[in-house]
Amino acid sequence: MSIFGIGVSGLSAAQAGLLTTSHNISNAATPGYSRQVIVQGTNSHLFTGAGFLGQGAHVETVRRVYDEFLGRQVLNAETGAAEMESYSAQISQIDNLMADPASGLSSALAAFFKGVQDVAANPTSVAARQSMLSAGQALTARFQGLDQRLTEIREGVNQQISAQIAQVNTFSTQLADINQRIILARAAGTGQQPNDLLDQRDQMLKDLNKVVRVSTVTQGDGSVNVYVGSGQPLVVGSQSYKLQAVSAPDEPERTSVGIVGAGGTVQALSDAQISGGSLGGVLAFRSQSLDEAQNALGRIALTLAKDVNEQHRLGQDLAGTLGQAFFSVATPSARASTLNTGTGAPAVSIDATSITELTTSDYRLSFVGGNYQLTRLADSQVQTFATLPQTVDGMTIAAGTWAPNANDSILIQPTRKGAATLSMTFSDPRQIAAAAPIRSSSALDNTGTARITGGVVNGPPPTAANLKNTVTITFTSATTFDVVDTTAAATLASGVAYATGAAITYNGWTTQISGNPASGDVFTIEANTNGVADNRNAVLIGGLQTRNTMGAIAGGAATASYQSAYAQIVSAVGSKTNEVNAIGAARQGLVASAAEAQASLSGVNLDEEAANLLRYQQAYQASAKVLEVASRVFDEILSLGR
């Protein structure tokens, strides 16, 4: 190569440097752009008698300044931050709803029990009774309103899932297309890297990763395979696969994520398989917070209805009739999967004796290996039974009409519909059972100092048809008594040993006598005829407000009242909101740190590029000077021959 060739090679290298630097400056604000640099190499030397002479330079490649490790750090940080941002936006709605004094449950509960107390204070007042009914209707409306709002949030989650699945599908199609372009570019460029296409693909992966966490594997031809979930392919080379919004087989109103495989078959993915990004955030919110909040609200409604109904049935209304159920509420839901090959569904009911053990979880009952497996979905705890019925966590599961085949499953939601279906059973204020159906009295000619309590009805519900029969307790001595049902003309007991304050139970009621009776003293328990001014049952209903009738959210012994159980929901949601916000802030910090580290390596520094322009300009000018000198030398040589 002559001096002319060396000069031209220098010009070419300097020109490539100027073009690359200009390209960097032009794309300084382009998202995802990585700065590029030229990689120069020397041409092969020429051997002469004087030694090896250099033959100039050439540009081996244009390389983008990119570190895969830093890129992965940014991807991981951004998908985590997007997940928490999405989660936070959703849970804030529940936090604001539950904690709001105007829209929350606390004020409605307090108003209802104030209505009960007003009836207890004036049981003959129809106005007070009507006020209690109105407060009861307002309470059921509040339960239904809260549940309806949670249902609307659930529907919004479904819509977001569908929209985000559409985004994922758009990105997968674009990634498959750009993979194909990269493969062709590498083939046409004898293995050279198409830097701008690689940057575009990396930016697409970043945008996709903000929607859902993906993993990638780079292939030998330059393409990238993209996987979602637990390894389900989303992009393989130039082939893209689609996600699809599908209804859960045992809960049609619940939108889940499925992936469309070969032949159009759809494989449903569990919520746990999808993590990261805005899609992972809404799925985590639904399974971890929304389901629990709605179930917890329903649990309060179920327990309140059970407690008030039981006590109300033990009372007597203005017409002298035993009380009926005050509230109506749906039974637990048991829904068969559409994939089942068997028929029917089990019968699930709330067990009155262990209702405090109700949790806020849903359950899945499966028939596996000839046994029944019950999985508590909140913590994946599994119990296995050989037969049904079984009582678990406050609910009784009977076989019902279920004739299962192997691997059939049933979704059981014990409390989900509690708040939505709570309603009043009557609207006539005279039907409020404020009085007790029995009353007790002492004979006027008793000579002892013993006293009898008003008596309570055993139950619920009342356990004896002869509850209102007149019964006398006659002391045959200071230490023994006889019990006679005068309505039925039957002796119920004779010579019963007396102990002061001991329970005396007959005909479905219980009373106590205390003090020192005398022989011949008589005490009577009878129907509370015309007992319109009696408030004993209303007082007992009002006492439910402060009684611990509910277990913790995870079930167990009764340790909470209705108000404190609702406060637990508000506290749990508030704590989770703070937790998500704190994690989100921390992850945003990680994003900023990772992005800064990547930008320091791959970002375009305009000052540096300006210096490069001067450097390549001077190199170009120097190479041009070489050509000028070479031209003069050549002219001088030519002139020697003239």
C-alpha positions in Angstrom: 0.0 0.0 0.0 1.3 3.4 -0.9 1.3 6.6 1.1 -1.8 7.5 -0.8 -3.5 4.3 0.5 -2.4 5.0 4.1 -3.8 8.5 3.8 -7.1 7.3 2.4 -7.4 4.7 5.2 -6.9 7.4 7.7 -9.6 9.5 6.1 -12.0 6.6 6.1 -11.4 5.9 9.8 -11.7 9.5 10.7 -14.9 9.8 8.7 -16.3 6.7 10.4 -15.5 8.3 13.7 -17.2 11.5 12.7 -20.3 9.6 11.5 -20.5 7.6 14.7 -20.1 10.6 16.9 -22.7 12.5 15.0 -25.0 9.5 15.3 -24.5 9.6 19.1 -25.2 13.3 19.4 -28.4 12.9 17.3 -29.7 10.1 19.5 -28.7 11.6 22.9 -32.4 11.9 23.9 -33.6 8.7 22.2 -35.0 6.3 24.9 -32.9 3.1 25.2 -30.1 4.3 22.9 -26.6 3.1 23.8 -23.7 5.2 22.6 -21.5 3.7 19.9 -17.8 3.8 19.3 -15.7 2.7 16.4 -13.1 0.0 16.9 -10.0 0.6 14.7 -7.3 -1.9 13.7 -4.1 -1.6 11.8 -3.7 -2.9 8.3 -1.3 -5.7 7.6 2.3 -4.5 7.5 4.6 -4.6 4.5 8.1 -6.2 4.8 11.0 -4.4 3.2 14.7 -4.5 3.5 14.4 -1.8 6.0 11.9 -3.7 8.1 8.1 -3.8 8.4 6.3 -0.7 7.2 2.8 0.1 8.4 0.0 0.2 5.9 -2.5 2.4 7.6 -5.7 1.7 9.6 -9.2 0.3 9.1 -12.4 0.2 11.1 -13.1 -3.3 12.4 -16.6 -2.6 13.7 -18.9 -0.1 15.3 -19.6 -1.3 18.9 -22.3 -0.2 21.2 -21.2 0.5 24.7 -23.5 -1.8 26.7 -23.2 -4.0 29.8 -25.6 -6.9 30.0 -25.3 -7.2 33.8 -26.3 -3.5 34.2 -29.1 -4.0 31.8 -30.5 -6.9 33.8 -30.3 -4.8 37.0 -32.4 -2.1 35.4 -34.9 -4.6 34.1 -35.3 -6.2 37.5 -35.6 -2.9 39.3 -38.1 -1.5 36.9 -40.4 -4.6 36.9 -40.4 -4.6 40.7 -41.2 -0.9 40.9 -44.0 -1.1 38.3 -45.5 -4.0 40.3 -45.6 -2.0 43.5 -46.9 1.1 41.7 -49.7 -0.9 40.3 -50.4 -2.6 43.6 -50.4 0.7 45.5 -52.8 2.4 43.0 -55.3 -0.5 43.6 -55.0 -1.0 47.4 -55.3 2.8 48.0 -58.9 2.5 46.8 -59.7 0.0 49.5 -57.8 1.9 52.1 -59.7 5.1 51.4 -63.0 3.2 51.3 -62.7 1.3 54.5 -61.1 4.0 56.6 -63.6 6.7 55.6 -65.9 7.5 58.5 -68.7 8.4 56.2 -68.5 5.3 53.9 -67.1 2.8 56.3 -69.0 0.3 58.4 -68.3 1.6 61.9 -70.9 4.4 61.9 -73.6 2.1 60.5 -73.0 -0.5 63.2 -73.1 2.1 65.9 -76.4 3.5 64.5 -78.0 0.1 64.4 -77.1 -0.8 68.0 -78.3 2.7 69.1 -81.6 1.8 67.5 -81.7 -1.4 69.5 -80.9 0.5 72.7 -83.7 3.0 72.0 -86.1 0.0 71.7 -84.7 -1.4 75.0 -85.3 2.0 76.6 -88.9 2.2 75.3 -90.2 -1.1 74.0 -93.7 0.1 73.6 -92.7 2.9 71.2 -93.6 2.1 67.7 -91.4 5.0 66.6 -88.4 3.6 68.4 -89.0 0.2 66.8 -89.3 1.8 63.3 -86.1 3.7 64.0 -84.4 0.3 64.8 -85.7 -1.2 61.6 -84.5 1.8 59.6 -81.1 1.5 61.2 -81.0 -2.2 60.3 -81.9 -1.4 56.7 -79.2 1.3 56.6 -76.7 -1.2 58.0 -77.5 -3.8 55.4 -77.3 -1.1 52.7 -73.9 -0.1 54.0 -72.7 -3.7 53.9 -74.1 -4.1 50.3 -72.6 -0.7 49.3 -69.1 -1.6 50.5 -69.3 -5.0 48.8 -70.5 -3.4 45.6 -67.6 -1.0 45.6 -65.2 -3.9 46.2 -66.9 -5.8 43.3 -66.4 -2.7 41.1 -62.7 -2.7 42.0 -62.6 -6.4 41.1 -64.2 -5.7 37.7 -61.7 -2.9 37.2 -58.9 -5.4 37.9 -60.4 -7.7 35.3 -60.4 -4.9 32.7 -56.8 -4.0 33.6 -55.7 -7.6 33.2 -57.3 -7.8 29.7 -55.7 -4.5 28.7 -52.3 -5.5 29.9 -52.5 -8.8 28.2 -53.2 -6.9 24.9 -50.0 -4.8 25.6 -48.0 -8.0 26.2 -49.2 -9.4 22.9 -48.3 -6.3 21.0 -44.8 -6.4 22.5 -44.4 -10.1 21.7 -45.3 -9.5 18.1 -42.9 -6.6 17.8 -40.1 -8.6 19.4 -40.6 -11.5 17.1 -40.4 -9.1 14.1 -37.2 -7.3 15.4 -35.6 -10.7 16.1 -36.1 -11.6 12.4 -34.7 -8.3 11.3 -31.6 -8.8 13.5 -31.1 -12.3 12.2 -31.2 -11.0 8.6 -29.0 -8.0 9.4 -26.3 -10.2 11.0 -26.4 -12.5 8.0 -26.1 -9.7 5.5 -23.4 -7.9 7.6 -21.1 -10.9 7.9 -21.7 -11.2 11.6 -21.5 -7.5 12.4 -23.9 -6.3 15.2 -26.9 -4.2 14.1 -26.5 -1.8 17.1 -29.6 0.3 16.6 -31.8 -2.8 16.2 -30.4 -4.2 19.4 -31.1 -1.0 21.2 -34.7 -1.0 19.9 -35.1 -4.6 21.1 -33.7 -3.9 24.5 -36.1 -0.9 24.9 -39.0 -3.2 23.9 -37.9 -5.7 26.5 -37.8 -2.9 29.1 -41.3 -1.7 28.2 -42.6 -5.3 28.3 -40.9 -5.9 31.6 -42.8 -3.0 33.1 -46.0 -4.9 32.2 -44.9 -8.4 33.3 -41.6 -9.9 34.5 -40.0 -11.9 31.7 -36.8 -13.9 31.3 -34.6 -14.0 28.2 -32.1 -16.3 26.6 -29.9 -15.0 23.7 -29.5 -17.4 20.8 -26.5 -17.9 18.5 -28.1 -16.2 15.6 -28.6 -13.0 17.7 -32.3 -13.5 18.4 -33.7 -13.5 22.0 -36.2 -16.0 23.3 -38.6 -14.5 25.8 -40.3 -16.5 28.6 -43.1 -15.5 31.0 -44.4 -17.2 34.1 -42.7 -20.4 35.0 -41.0 -20.8 31.6 -43.9 -20.5 29.2 -42.5 -19.2 25.8 -43.7 -15.8 24.7 -41.2 -15.3 21.8 -39.0 -17.9 20.3 -36.9 -16.6 17.5 -39.2 -15.0 15.0 -42.2 -16.8 16.4 -44.5 -15.1 18.9 -47.1 -16.6 21.2 -50.1 -14.9 22.6 -51.5 -14.4 26.1 -55.2 -14.6 26.5 -57.6 -13.3 29.1 -59.6 -16.3 30.3 -62.3 -16.9 32.9 -61.3 -19.1 35.9 -63.0 -22.5 35.5 -64.5 -22.4 38.9 -65.1 -18.6 39.1 -66.3 -17.2 35.8 -66.2 -13.6 36.9 -62.5 -13.8 37.7 -60.3 -13.0 34.8 -57.0 -15.0 34.7 -54.1 -15.2 32.3 -53.7 -18.0 29.8 -51.1 -18.6 27.1 -52.1 -19.8 23.7 -50.0 -22.8 22.6 -49.7 -24.7 19.4 -53.0 -25.5 17.8 -54.8 -22.7 19.6 -55.0 -24.6 22.9 -55.0 -22.3 26.0 -53.1 -23.1 29.1 -54.3 -21.2 32.1 -51.6 -19.8 34.4 -52.1 -19.4 38.1 -51.8 -15.9 39.6 -48.7 -17.0 41.5 -46.9 -17.7 38.2 -47.3 -14.1 37.0 -45.1 -11.7 38.9 -43.6 -8.3 38.3 -44.8 -5.4 36.3 -48.2 -3.8 36.4 -49.9 -7.1 35.5 -48.2 -8.9 38.4 -49.2 -6.0 40.6 -52.9 -6.2 40.0 -52.9 -10.0 40.2 -51.0 -9.8 43.6 -53.4 -7.1 44.8 -56.4 -9.2 43.9 -55.2 -12.4 45.6 -53.5 -10.9 48.6 -55.7 -7.9 49.5 -59.0 -7.6 47.6 -60.1 -11.2 48.2 -59.2 -11.0 51.9 -60.9 -7.6 52.4 -64.2 -8.8 50.7 -64.2 -12.1 52.5 -63.5 -10.3 55.9 -66.4 -8.0 55.3 -68.6 -10.9 54.5 -67.4 -12.7 57.6 -68.6 -9.8 59.8 -72.0 -9.8 58.0 -72.4 -13.6 58.5 -71.5 -13.5 62.2 -73.7 -10.4 62.9 -76.6 -12.1 61.2 -76.1 -15.3 63.1 -75.8 -13.6 66.5 -78.7 -11.2 66.1 -80.9 -13.9 64.5 -80.2 -16.3 67.4 -81.0 -13.8 70.1 -84.0 -12.4 68.2 -85.5 -15.9 68.0 -85.4 -16.2 71.8 -87.6 -13.1 72.2 -91.2 -12.2 71.8 -92.8 -9.5 69.6 -95.7 -7.3 70.3 -98.2 -9.9 69.2 -96.8 -12.4 71.7 -95.2 -14.5 68.9 -91.7 -15.9 69.2 -89.2 -13.8 67.2 -88.1 -14.8 63.7 -84.8 -14.3 61.9 -83.9 -10.6 61.8 -81.5 -10.8 58.9 -81.2 -13.0 55.9 -77.8 -14.0 54.4 -76.6 -16.3 51.7 -75.1 -19.7 52.5 -71.5 -20.4 51.5 -70.8 -20.7 47.8 -69.6 -24.1 46.4 -68.8 -23.9 42.7 -67.9 -26.8 40.5 -65.1 -26.3 38.0 -66.1 -26.4 34.4 -63.3 -29.0 33.9 -65.0 -31.5 36.2 -66.2 -34.7 34.7 -68.4 -35.6 37.6 -71.7 -34.1 38.6 -73.2 -32.0 41.3 -71.6 -30.0 44.2 -71.2 -30.5 47.9 -73.4 -28.8 50.5 -71.5 -26.2 52.6 -73.0 -24.5 55.6 -71.7 -22.3 58.5 -71.4 -24.3 61.7 -73.1 -22.3 64.4 -71.0 -23.8 67.2 -67.7 -22.9 65.5 -68.5 -19.9 63.5 -65.7 -18.0 65.2 -63.2 -20.2 63.4 -64.2 -18.8 60.0 -61.3 -17.4 58.2 -61.1 -14.9 55.3 -59.7 -17.5 52.9 -61.3 -19.3 50.0 -60.9 -23.1 49.8 -60.6 -25.7 47.0 -62.0 -29.2 47.6 -60.5 -31.8 45.3 -61.2 -35.5 44.8 -57.8 -37.2 44.5 -56.9 -40.8 44.9 -60.3 -41.7 46.4 -59.9 -39.1 49.1 -61.1 -35.5 49.6 -58.4 -32.9 49.8 -59.3 -29.4 51.2 -56.8 -26.7 50.4 -57.0 -23.4 52.2 -55.9 -21.0 49.4 -54.6 -18.3 51.7 -51.7 -20.4 53.0 -52.0 -23.6 50.8 -52.6 -25.7 53.9 -54.0 -29.1 52.8 -56.2 -31.5 54.8 -57.2 -34.9 53.6 -60.5 -36.7 54.4 -61.7 -40.2 53.5 -65.3 -39.3 53.9 -67.7 -36.3 54.1 -69.2 -34.5 56.1 -66.4 -32.7 57.8 -66.3 -29.5 59.8 -63.3 -27.3 59.1 -62.6 -23.7 59.9 -66.2 -23.0 61.0 -67.9 -24.6 58.0 -69.4 -28.0 57.5 -68.9 -29.7 54.2 -71.3 -32.5 53.3 -71.4 -34.6 50.2 -74.7 -33.1 49.0 -75.3 -33.9 45.3 -71.6 -34.2 44.5 -70.6 -37.3 42.6 -67.0 -36.6 41.8 -64.6 -38.3 39.4 -60.8 -38.3 39.8 -59.3 -34.8 40.1 -62.6 -32.9 40.1 -62.5 -29.8 42.2 -64.9 -27.4 43.9 -64.2 -23.8 44.9 -65.7 -23.0 48.3 -66.1 -19.4 49.3 -67.6 -19.4 52.8 -67.8 -15.6 53.3 -67.5 -14.0 49.9 -71.2 -13.2 49.4 -72.0 -12.5 53.1 -72.0 -8.7 52.8 -73.6 -8.6 49.4 -76.6 -10.7 50.4 -77.3 -9.4 53.9 -80.9 -8.1 54.1 -83.8 -7.6 56.5 -86.4 -10.3 56.7 -89.4 -8.1 57.8 -90.5 -4.5 57.8 -93.2 -4.5 60.4 -91.9 -2.8 63.6 -94.3 -4.9 65.7 -92.3 -8.0 64.8 -89.3 -6.9 66.7 -88.9 -9.4 69.5 -87.9 -7.0 72.3 -89.5 -9.0 75.1 -88.7 -12.3 76.6 -91.4 -15.0 76.0 -91.4 -16.0 79.7 -91.5 -14.3 83.0 -91.1 -15.4 86.6 -92.8 -14.3 89.8 -92.8 -15.1 93.6 -96.0 -15.9 95.5 -97.1 -12.9 97.6 -97.4 -15.1 100.7 -93.8 -16.5 100.5 -92.2 -16.2 103.9 -88.6 -16.9 102.9 -86.1 -14.4 101.5 -85.3 -16.2 98.3 -85.6 -14.4 95.0 -86.0 -15.7 91.4 -84.4 -14.3 88.3 -86.4 -13.4 85.2 -85.2 -16.5 83.4 -83.7 -16.9 79.9 -84.8 -19.1 77.0 -82.5 -21.9 76.1 -81.4 -22.1 72.5 -81.1 -20.9 69.9 -83.6 -21.6 68.6 -86.1 -22.3 71.5 -85.7 -26.0 72.2 -89.1 -26.9 73.7 -92.6 -26.7 72.4 -93.9 -26.3 75.9 -91.7 -23.3 76.6 -94.7 -21.1 77.6 -96.4 -23.6 79.8 -96.9 -22.4 83.4 -94.5 -24.1 85.8 -94.4 -23.8 89.6 -91.5 -24.4 91.8 -92.7 -25.3 95.3 -90.4 -25.7 98.2 -91.3 -28.7 100.4 -88.6 -27.7 102.8 -85.8 -25.1 103.0 -83.6 -27.5 101.0 -85.8 -29.3 98.5 -88.4 -28.3 96.0 -90.9 -29.9 93.5 -91.4 -28.7 89.9 -94.8 -29.0 88.3 -96.0 -28.1 84.8 -99.5 -26.9 85.7 -100.5 -26.4 82.0 -99.8 -30.0 81.2 -100.8 -31.2 84.7 -97.4 -33.0 85.0 -94.8 -33.2 87.7 -91.4 -32.5 86.2 -89.3 -33.2 89.2 -89.7 -34.0 92.9 -87.4 -33.5 95.9 -84.8 -31.5 94.0 -82.0 -30.4 96.3 -81.8 -26.7 96.5 -78.5 -24.8 96.1 -78.6 -21.0 96.1 -77.9 -19.5 92.6 -77.8 -22.9 90.9 -79.3 -23.2 87.4 -82.9 -24.6 87.3 -83.7 -25.7 83.7 -87.0 -27.1 82.5 -89.3 -26.7 79.4 -86.5 -24.9 77.4 -85.8 -22.2 79.9 -83.3 -21.6 82.7 -83.6 -19.6 85.9 -81.9 -19.2 89.3 -83.2 -18.9 92.8 -81.0 -17.4 95.5 -81.4 -16.7 99.1 -83.2 -18.6 101.9 -86.5 -20.0 100.9 -89.0 -21.3 103.4 -91.1 -24.4 103.2 -94.2 -23.7 101.2 -92.7 -20.9 99.2 -93.8 -20.9 95.5 -92.2 -19.5 92.4 -93.8 -19.4 89.0 -92.5 -19.3 85.4 -95.1 -18.7 82.8 -95.8 -17.1 79.4 -95.1 -13.4 79.2 -98.7 -12.6 78.2 -99.2 -8.9 77.3 -95.5 -8.3 78.0 -95.3 -5.3 75.6 -93.3 -3.3 78.0 -90.7 -6.0 78.5 -87.3 -5.1 77.1 -85.2 -8.1 78.3 -84.5 -9.5 74.8 -83.8 -6.1 73.4 -81.2 -5.5 76.1 -79.5 -8.9 75.2 -79.5 -7.9 71.5 -77.9 -4.6 72.3 -75.3 -6.4 74.4 -74.0 -8.1 71.3 -72.4 -4.7 70.3 -69.6 -5.1 72.8 -69.5 -8.9 73.1 -66.5 -10.8 71.6 -68.3 -13.0 69.1 -65.7 -13.1 66.4 -62.4 -14.8 66.0 -59.3 -13.2 64.4 -59.0 -12.9 60.7 -57.2 -16.3 60.6 -60.0 -17.8 62.7 -59.9 -19.1 66.3 -61.4 -18.3 69.6 -63.8 -15.3 69.9 -61.6 -12.4 70.8 -63.2 -9.5 68.8 -66.5 -7.6 68.6 -68.0 -6.5 65.3 -66.4 -3.0 65.6 -62.9 -4.4 66.5 -63.2 -7.0 63.7 -63.9 -4.2 61.2 -61.0 -2.2 62.7 -58.8 -5.2 62.0 -59.7 -5.0 58.4 -59.0 -1.3 58.2 -55.7 -1.9 60.1 -54.7 -4.8 57.8 -55.4 -2.8 54.7 -53.7 0.3 56.0 -50.6 -1.7 57.0 -50.5 -3.4 53.7 -50.8 0.0 51.9 -48.0 1.4 53.9 -45.9 -1.7 53.3 -46.5 -1.5 49.5 -45.7 2.2 49.4 -42.5 1.7 51.4 -41.4 -1.2 49.1 -42.4 0.8 46.1 -40.3 3.8 47.2 -37.3 1.6 47.9 -37.6 0.0 44.4 -37.9 3.4 42.8 -34.6 4.2 44.5 -33.1 1.0 43.0 -34.4 2.0 39.6 -32.7 5.4 39.8 -29.5 3.8 41.0 -29.4 1.1 38.3 -30.4 3.6 35.6 -27.7 6.0 36.7 -25.1 3.2 36.6 -26.2 2.2 33.1 -26.3 5.7 31.9 -22.8 6.4 33.1 -21.6 3.6 30.9 -24.0 3.6 27.9 -25.4 7.1 28.0 -24.4 9.8 25.5 -22.2 12.5 27.1 -22.4 15.6 24.9 -19.2 17.1 26.2 -17.4 13.9 25.5 -18.9 13.7 22.0 -17.9 17.3 21.3 -14.4 16.4 22.2 -14.6 13.4 19.9 -15.7 15.6 17.0 -12.6 17.7 17.4 -10.4 14.6 17.7 -11.8 13.0 14.5 -11.8 16.3 12.7 -8.2 16.7 13.4 -7.5 13.2 12.4 -9.3 13.8 9.2 -7.4 17.0 8.5 -4.1 15.2 9.3 -4.9 12.4 6.9 -5.8 14.9 4.3 -2.5 16.6 4.9 -0.8 13.2 4.3 -2.6 13.0 0.9 -1.5 16.6 0.1 2.1 15.8 0.9 2.0 12.5 -1.0 0.6 14.4 -4.0 3.4 17.0 -3.8 6.0 14.2 -3.6 4.4 12.5 -6.6 4.5 15.8 -8.5 8.1 16.3 -7.7 9.0 12.9 -8.9 7.1 13.5 -12.2 8.9 16.8 -12.6 12.3 15.0 -12.5 11.5 13.3 -15.7 10.6 16.4 -17.6 
